[in-house]
Amino acid sequence: MLNDTQVPAPRVRITNDDQTPTREWFRFFSNLYDFIGLRDGVMPATSGGTGYVQYAVGDTLYADTTTTLARRARVYGSFYSTASSSFTADTSTIIPVGSTLYSQNLTLATNAITVAVTGTYLITARVQLTNANAANDDDFFLWLRVNGADVADTACRTSVLRSHGGTPGSALLTATHMRALTAADYFEIYGLSKLGYANVNTYASSGSPAY
């Protein structure tokens, strides 16, 4: 790569009068200045830089080719609902998500989460289930829906035991999916109670014992 800078011969003086660089060395430094990208205000990855002069908070750099770096915006979010919800037997029903704990480049509206950045996402949904029916266990299914369409092979199932001695049966169902999404795509979590006895439930805080 040094040939691109036209390195002067070893015995060429750097300056003519200890102040002004010689033509050969001026050409060398000018070419080197261009080569490392300083004339454009940014040093490319091939010269040890990144190719960028500005970043958004949380940006991550990654190699998108063998000679260049790209920026990826930081994306994260945690969403929840404090409302319990019941289900009609054998009926697909959206899982309510009404509040945002924290997020960046994700937005929540009407139980749907919209992504602002194209990428591959890890989506984890968790529901607390109860069954107050004393005679029947129930099966509950949970799956992912993207842009209004059910996503194949994302359904998970758990059984929620019937009530015993007046105490509802309970289960915790967690489902994790990896999905490629494009900016402006949105996703929702859907559930189904096979018999209509399994419901999504939340618990109020307690003072004695405290939890």
N, C-alpha and C positions, 0 to 999 in steps of 0.2 A: 504493500500500500504506500510505502514511502516514495516510490517512483512518481506517484500522483502529485507529490509536493515539489518535485524537481529539486532535490537536495543539492546545494552547491558543492563544488569540489572542496576538499578539506582545507586547502590553503587560501581560499577566497576570504578576504578580510570581511568582517561583519559590518564595519563602518568605514566611511571614507575619511572622516575627520573627527572620529570619536563621538560624533553626534548623529550624523545622517547615515542610515543603513545603506549598504551598497545595493545595486539593482538586483543582484542575485539573491541576497538574503531577504530583501523586501519581498521579492516574488515568492520565496520559500514561506515566509511568515503569512503572507496574504493567502496563499494556497492552503496552508495549514489551518488558518482561521476559517476558510470556507469548508474545509474537509471535516472539521469537528462540529460544524453547524453553528458557530457563534455569529456568523453574519445574519442568520435567520432568527437569532435570539434563543435558540434551543439546541441542545446537543442530542443527536440521535443515539439510539441504543447501540449502534455499531461502533460508536466512539466512546462508549461508556456512560452515556446519558440515558434519558428516558424517552425523549421525543416530545415532552410536554413541559409547559411552563406554568400551568394552572391546574388545580385539582379541586373537586368538591370534597367537602368533609366526609371522610369514610371511604373514599375511592380506593380500590385495590388495583395494582398493576399486575398484569399477567402476560406471558409470551403468547401472542396470537400467531406468530410465525417464528422461524428460527432466527430472524434478524430484527424483529420489531416487537414493541410492547404496546399493549392496549389498556384502556382504563375500564374498570367495571364498577358501577355504582353500588354502594352498600344497600342491601335490602334485608329487612327483617320486620317481624311483627308478632304481636301476641294479642289475641282477641278472645272475648269471653261473653257469657251471659249469666246473669244471676236469676233468671226466670226459669221456673219449672215448666215443662210442657208435656201434654198428654198426646196420645196417638190413636187414631182410628185404626181398627184392625186391618192388617194387610193393605195399608195405604201409604204410598211414598209421601214423606213429609219433610220439609226443610228443617234443619236444626237451627234454632234461633241463635244468632250472634249479634249482640246489641251494643257491646262496649269495646273500646280499644285500651289496652294496657300501655303499649308503646308500639311505634311503627316508624318505618322510613321507606319511602317509595312503595307503600301499600296503603290503600284506602278502603274503609268499610262503609257500606251503604246498603240498607235493607237486607241484611244477612249475607251479602255478597262481598267478597274481598277482591279488589281490582289491583293488578300489578302495573307499575309504571315503567318497568325495565324488562327487556327481553332476556330470558335466561332459563336455567334449570332450577326448579324450586323443590325444596323438601317441605312437604305439607303434613303436619301432624294434627289430628283431631282426637279429642278425648271427651267422652260423655260419661256422666254418673247416672246409672240406671237403677230404678226400683220397681218392684212388683208387689202391689198390695193385695192381689187376689190370693185367697187362701186355698184354692182348689187346683190351680194350674200354674205350671212353669210357663215361661214365654221366651221365644227367640227374638232377638233384636239384631237388625242389620244396619250397617253404616257404610256409606260409599261417597265417592267424589263426583261432583258435576262441574263441568267447565263450559262456560259460555252457554249455559242452559241445556247442555246435553250430558247424559250419564256417561261416565268414563268406564269402559269395559275393564274387567279384572281388578276393580278396586273395592269390591264389597267385602266386608268383614262381618262375622256373626259371633254373638255370644248368647248363652242361655241365662236368663234371670230367674232364679228360683222363686217359688211361690212364698207367700207370707207364712211364717211359723210363729204361733203364740202371739199373734197380733203385731209382730215385727216384720215389716216388708222385706222380701228378699232384695238383694242388691248385687250389682256387678259394675265393674269399670271397664269400658271398651275403648281401646286406643288403636287408631289406625294411622299409619304413616305411608305417604306416597311420594314418589319422585316424579316430577312432571315438567316437561318443557313448555314454557308459556311465552307468549309474545306480549309486548307492551299493549295495555288496554284490555287484555284478557281478564276474565273474572272467574272465580270459582266459588262453589257453595258446597256445604256438607248436607247430605240427605240421610234420613233414617226411615226404618220401617219396623213396626211392632207387629209380629205375626198374628197375635191374638188380641192386641189392643190393651194388654195389661202392663206391659213394660213401658215405663215413662222416663223421660229425662228429668232428673231431680237435682235441686241444689239444697244445701243445708245452711241454716242460719247459724251465726256464731253462738257459742255457749259460754256462760260464765262459770258454771260449776258442773263438771270440770271444764276448764277453759280450753276451747279449740276454735 
